[in-house]
Amino acid sequence: RAIRNMPEIKKAVIKSTKTSVKFDEGGIISDVVSSYSTIWDKAFQIPDVPAYIQNRTGLTCSTVLRILIESGKLDDVLINPQLFLSNMKKSGMLNMKCGFSRIMKFMLTI
């Protein structure tokens, strides 16, 4: 349930802002020269998410995969794996105290 209720995972966005900075007697003056954002939709190497979760929780790889599949969030891992792992960490699920019994409770409520 906790995994299923995590916030929506969005694609990574690259933002860039170019500014000009001037110094005068009054202090520092900055102006935005240009700014752009682009969504990163190109292929990138996906980290080994199941192994990362396994190392943090002590669960077996097959249990981790089962949780990810049954939670319905496996697609989110492919969209933005780093944000997915960050959200799991914020929820407190990626620590050794979490362990098998707590994750199983989440699975049973899915």
N, C-alpha and C positions, 0 to 999 in steps of 0.2 A: 504494500500500500504506500509506504513512504517513497519508494522509487516511482511508482505510478503518479504520485501527487507532486513530484518535483516540477519546477517551472519549465515552460516550453524552452527547448534548446533551439537557438537560432544560429544561422551561419555566421562565421567570423566576419567582422567588418574592419577594414583598414581605413583609418582616418588620418589625414595629413593637413596641417595648417602651416602656412608660411606667413611670418610676420616681419615687419620692419621695426627696428628699434632705434630711437633717436635720444640723445642725451642733450639737455639744455639746462639753463639755470634753475628751471622749475622742477627738474627731475627727469624721469624716464618716460618717454612717450612711445607707445607701441600701436601699430595699426596692422590689421589683418590684410595681407596682400592677396592671398588665395587660400582656398580651403576646399577639400574634396573628400568624399567617402566612397568606398567601393566594397561590394560584398565579395568575399573570397569564395568563389565557387569552383575553383580548380582542384585538381586531385592533389592530395598530400598524404604523406605517410601517417597511418593511424597507429598510435601507440598501442601496446598490448594491454588493453583495458582489463580483460579478465585477470591477467597475471598481476596487474597493479592492485586490483581489488582483493585478489587472493592473498597477496603479501600483507595487506593492511588488516585483513579480517581473520585469516587463518582458515578460511573455507577452502574446499577443494575447487578446482577449476570447473568441474562439471556442475557443482552446486551454484557457482557464480553465474555460469552461462544459463542455467535453468532459471535463476532469479531474473536475469536480464530479459530472457525470452518471455517469461510469463508476466513480467511487469508491463510489457508492451512498449518499452522504451529503447529497444535495441536500435531502432532507426536514429534515435537521438545521439547515440554513440558515434554513428557514422557522420552525422551533420557537424558536430563540434565536440570531439572527444574530451578536450581539455575542460570545456565548460561543464560537460556532464560529470566529470570527476570532481570538479570544484563544487558543484551542487551537492554531490553525494557527501563530500567532506563537510560542507556547511551543515548538512542534516545530521552529522555525528555518526554516520554509518561506516565511515572508514577508519575505525580504530580497533585495536585488538580487544577491547572490552566488549565490542559489539557482538562478535562471535556468532556461532552457529544458531543458538537458540533465538536470539533477537532477530536475525535475518529470517529464520523459519517462521516466526510470528508474522513478519511482513508478508512472506510468501503465502501463508495460509489465509490472510485477509485479502489477497488479490482477487 
